Amino acid sequence: MKNLVVYFSKHGAAKRAVDFLNSKVKSDVVNVKEIGELEFNNYDNIVIASSVYAGTISKEIKKFISNNYNILKSKNIYFLIICGQESEIKNVLTNNFSEEQRNLFKKVIYGGFEFNFDSMNFIEKFITKKIAKVEKSVSNLNKKNIELLSEMI
């Protein structure tokens, strides 16, 4: 089976999670912002990876899913979500995707989180400090879950 990983990463956490996944199982990896034309028939499994920002999945990932829904529903779709807490996932999915879109996902995998203060602007740092109560960069990717994903695809 051939795998495709489509991701969006604003501050690098989703990209690092995707790179770790790719080190475990070789896949074609594409940044959703640079996707161009894809031949989906070449892939059996598609992993969609995105970080969550203030409860929101990137508009690029949402657009990718909407624009390719009819093709995606015939594939094994796995959603790798990078967010502060695993308990947030259900609300994030409900608030960002229709029921039909959520039903595309064969499995949703919690990939952990990161806060990279070096790549954040002043406002992002301020919000992160106030809401997440984080004062400095931290990386807590869930490599165990990402390895489990690599075994699924």
Residue, then its C-alpha position, 0 to 999 in steps of 0.5 A: m500500500k502506498n501512503l500520502v501525508v498531507y499536512f499544514s504546519k504554522h509553527g512546525a509542530a505538525k511538520r515535526a510529527v509528520d517527519f517522525l511518522n515518515s521516519k517510521v513508514k515511508s510516505d509521500v509527504v506534501n504541504v497542503k499549501e504546495i499541493g498542486e495536482l495529485e493523483f489520488n488513485n496512487y494511494d491507499n492510505i492518506v494521513i491528514a495532519s494539522s495543528v490546532y490554533a485556538g480551537t481551529i483547524s487550518k483553513e487550508i486543511k478544511k479546504f483540502i478536505s472539502n475540495n477532495y471529499n468525493i475522492l477521500k471517501s474512497k480512501n483510508i483517511y487518518f487524521l493526525i491532530i496536534c493540539g494541547q490536550e487529547s480531551e479537546i479533540k472531539n470538540v475541535l472535530t465537531n466545531n471544524f468539520s461536518e458530520e460527513q467529513r468527520n466520518l471520513f476519518k478511519k482513525v483520529i490520532y492525538g499527536g501531542f503538542e508543541f509551543n515554539f515561542d521562537s516562531m510566534n509573534f507577540i500576540e501569539k506568545f501573549i495568548t499562549k502564556k495567558i491561556a495555556k499557562v506556558e512561559k517558554s517553548v515546549s515540545n511534547l509530541n506523542k511519539k508513541n501514538i505516531e508510531l501506532l499510526s505508522e503500524m496502521i498504514 
